[in-house]
Amino acid sequence: MARKNRHPRYRASRNESIDVNSRLKKFPAPVRTAAALLLVGSTAGCVTDGVRSSTGRALPPEPRNVAPASESSSINAISVLKSQQPMDTTGNGFPNLLGVGVYLFARPYPIPRFADGTLVFSLFPPGEFNQLNPSASEPVVSWSFGPDMMAAARVENLIGPGYQLSLDLGALGLSSLELNSADLVVQFLPGRVGDGIVYSSVQRVPFRLY
């Protein structure tokens, strides 16, 4: 009776196995054992103990909702985002308009909130503003935005509730400054009695077009 042929794939796999075994027999026993262990390890399935990023680090925790600061909490920090440099909107070669975003925080709450009060933006000569004694320096120019103007400037974005404003030297009747740059400082004057004035950090503003 003729012997039935097995599937070609089976024969190829068997021949490959025989060929590998015959090659291994040429090496000493310790080498054959090590090679066999490597073969077993390479064919074993992988088991992960957690989801990790492409860098190997664990992924960050899932975002969670955080309660906003209460209206009774005092504003104690200001974050200011500004344009890289002012724009020249008059065409006279002098950059006169600076866009700014202001966010008020009641730490330790991580989310900013709206607040009643007044925002004062001041430009000082470079290096002259003293953060330990803010009233010791005279600003070159200042803008003041009261409660009504702050209410009109409210925005909500990825950062949270804040204020989007424009500082225009032209609105103050100025067409130039005798400075190539100035230090911007923002104050929040709270409308509620008992809360203190809060100052932002100093940011340098260039007044030379490049």
Wavefront OBJ file of the C-alpha trace (Angstrom):
o trace
v 0.000 0.000 0.000
v 1.367 3.357 -0.961
v 2.286 5.608 1.932
v 0.317 8.819 2.125
v 2.407 11.947 1.859
v 2.051 14.467 4.657
v 1.470 18.133 4.036
v 4.540 19.813 2.423
v 4.708 22.348 5.202
v 5.088 19.579 7.759
v 7.972 18.012 5.829
v 9.730 21.368 5.436
v 9.393 22.068 9.131
v 10.709 18.594 10.002
v 13.649 18.896 7.618
v 14.564 22.268 9.091
v 14.435 20.777 12.575
v 16.717 17.894 11.525
v 19.108 20.323 9.879
v 19.335 22.476 13.010
v 19.879 19.436 15.214
v 22.646 18.147 12.941
v 24.392 21.498 13.081
v 24.151 21.671 16.861
v 25.744 18.233 17.195
v 28.966 19.694 15.806
v 29.382 21.864 18.943
v 30.257 20.783 22.510
v 27.421 19.933 24.896
v 27.494 23.248 26.880
v 27.236 25.232 23.674
v 24.338 23.090 22.459
v 22.505 23.633 25.762
v 22.937 27.389 25.606
v 21.771 27.509 22.010
v 18.696 25.455 22.863
v 17.819 27.811 25.689
v 18.146 30.789 23.351
v 15.826 29.147 20.844
v 13.241 28.458 23.519
v 13.463 32.020 24.831
v 13.089 33.543 21.369
v 9.942 31.579 20.616
v 8.277 32.131 23.985
v 5.388 34.601 24.153
v 5.831 38.037 25.795
v 3.833 39.018 28.860
v 3.477 42.692 29.831
v 2.881 43.808 33.387
v 1.429 47.202 32.417
v 0.891 49.696 29.629
v 3.928 51.869 28.948
v 4.837 54.635 26.526
v 7.307 54.306 23.648
v 10.053 55.582 25.971
v 9.438 52.787 28.474
v 7.913 55.038 31.087
v 4.509 54.394 32.575
v 1.687 56.394 31.040
v 0.373 59.370 33.051
v -2.733 58.844 35.167
v -6.144 59.437 33.706
v -7.289 63.081 33.962
v -9.749 63.797 36.716
v -12.084 66.641 37.481
v -10.760 69.175 39.984
v -13.096 71.472 41.848
v -12.467 75.165 41.061
v -11.437 77.607 43.754
v -14.352 78.976 45.718
v -15.385 82.607 45.379
v -14.349 83.177 48.987
v -10.735 82.157 48.331
v -8.262 85.022 47.857
v -6.298 85.531 44.663
v -2.628 85.035 45.501
v -0.908 84.397 42.155
v -0.962 85.759 38.605
v 0.178 84.074 35.400
v 0.757 86.290 32.351
v 1.170 85.117 28.756
v 2.174 87.743 26.220
v 2.987 88.059 22.553
v 6.630 87.605 21.654
v 6.849 91.321 20.848
v 4.442 94.216 20.190
v 3.001 94.846 16.736
v 3.207 98.034 14.714
v -0.427 98.798 13.925
v 0.136 102.417 12.853
v 2.823 101.844 10.240
v 5.253 104.344 11.746
v 7.932 101.717 12.470
v 7.276 101.611 16.219
v 5.676 98.493 17.788
v 2.781 99.844 19.809
v 0.322 96.977 20.506
v 1.011 94.057 22.844
v -1.429 91.184 23.374
v -1.565 89.640 26.848
v -3.460 86.862 28.603
v -3.891 86.989 32.380
v -4.890 84.124 34.694
v -5.680 84.600 38.383
v -5.065 81.771 40.858
v -6.093 81.077 44.430
v -3.416 78.556 45.354
v -3.286 75.716 46.151
v -6.156 75.335 43.658
v -4.558 74.445 40.296
v -7.240 76.037 38.100
v -7.496 79.821 37.567
v -10.759 81.642 38.166
v -12.460 84.944 37.487
v -12.309 87.587 40.213
v -13.617 91.088 40.867
v -11.026 93.832 40.920
v -8.693 95.836 38.705
v -5.723 94.802 36.575
v -2.865 97.289 36.242
v -0.188 96.731 33.582
v 3.036 98.729 33.978
v 6.221 99.045 31.937
v 9.442 99.780 33.837
v 12.958 100.517 32.581
v 14.873 97.219 32.350
v 16.024 95.978 35.739
v 14.516 98.819 37.778
v 11.439 97.068 39.197
v 12.068 95.844 42.736
v 9.890 92.847 43.563
v 10.713 93.169 47.272
v 9.600 96.811 47.256
v 7.208 97.271 44.308
v 6.230 100.847 45.177
v 9.848 102.027 45.030
v 9.912 102.167 41.211
v 8.053 104.529 38.893
v 6.677 102.962 35.715
v 7.270 104.509 32.316
v 3.659 103.883 31.355
v 0.630 102.039 32.803
v -2.753 100.709 31.690
v -5.610 100.137 34.148
v -8.579 97.824 33.499
v -11.385 98.096 36.038
v -14.117 95.542 36.871
v -16.277 96.369 33.831
v -13.355 96.092 31.407
v -12.188 92.878 33.045
v -15.671 91.406 32.694
v -15.665 92.267 28.980
v -12.238 90.647 28.516
v -13.161 87.263 30.017
v -12.181 84.130 28.067
v -12.131 80.407 28.755
v -9.581 78.186 27.029
v -7.393 75.131 27.697
v -5.729 76.872 30.627
v -9.033 77.850 32.193
v -10.874 81.101 32.946
v -8.790 84.183 32.198
v -8.627 87.573 30.536
v -7.473 88.495 27.025
v -6.370 92.128 26.724
v -4.413 94.456 24.456
v -1.935 97.059 25.682
v -1.895 99.895 23.149
v 0.574 102.741 23.557
v -1.387 104.675 20.942
v -4.433 104.659 23.234
v -2.290 106.548 25.768
v -1.250 109.140 23.180
v 2.262 107.710 22.722
v 3.853 107.025 19.371
v 7.266 105.940 20.700
v 9.294 105.112 23.806
v 12.862 106.084 24.629
v 13.579 102.431 25.383
v 14.614 99.467 23.276
v 12.934 97.196 25.834
v 10.962 97.420 29.081
v 9.912 95.187 31.960
v 6.216 94.325 32.147
v 4.629 93.825 35.577
v 0.941 93.116 36.230
v -0.886 93.936 39.455
v -4.237 92.645 40.583
v -6.049 95.046 42.903
v -8.829 92.999 44.541
v -12.257 94.517 44.855
v -12.876 92.753 48.163
v -11.723 94.494 51.320
v -9.059 92.588 53.210
v -7.366 90.923 50.230
v -3.848 92.041 49.312
v -2.414 93.300 46.025
v -0.860 90.542 43.933
v 2.076 91.084 41.535
v 3.132 88.996 38.592
v 6.714 88.096 37.741
v 8.716 90.433 35.483
v 8.669 89.850 31.728
v 10.908 91.656 29.254
v 9.161 93.317 26.292
v 11.275 94.331 23.254
v 10.404 97.565 21.473
v 12.638 97.140 18.456
v 11.350 95.504 15.288
v 13.552 92.730 13.867
l 1 2 3 4 5 6 7 8 9 10 11 12 13 14 15 16 17 18 19 20 21 22 23 24 25 26 27 28 29 30 31 32 33 34 35 36 37 38 39 40 41 42 43 44 45 46 47 48 49 50 51 52 53 54 55 56 57 58 59 60 61 62 63 64 65 66 67 68 69 70 71 72 73 74 75 76 77 78 79 80 81 82 83 84 85 86 87 88 89 90 91 92 93 94 95 96 97 98 99 100 101 102 103 104 105 106 107 108 109 110 111 112 113 114 115 116 117 118 119 120 121 122 123 124 125 126 127 128 129 130 131 132 133 134 135 136 137 138 139 140 141 142 143 144 145 146 147 148 149 150 151 152 153 154 155 156 157 158 159 160 161 162 163 164 165 166 167 168 169 170 171 172 173 174 175 176 177 178 179 180 181 182 183 184 185 186 187 188 189 190 191 192 193 194 195 196 197 198 199 200 201 202 203 204 205 206 207 208 209 210
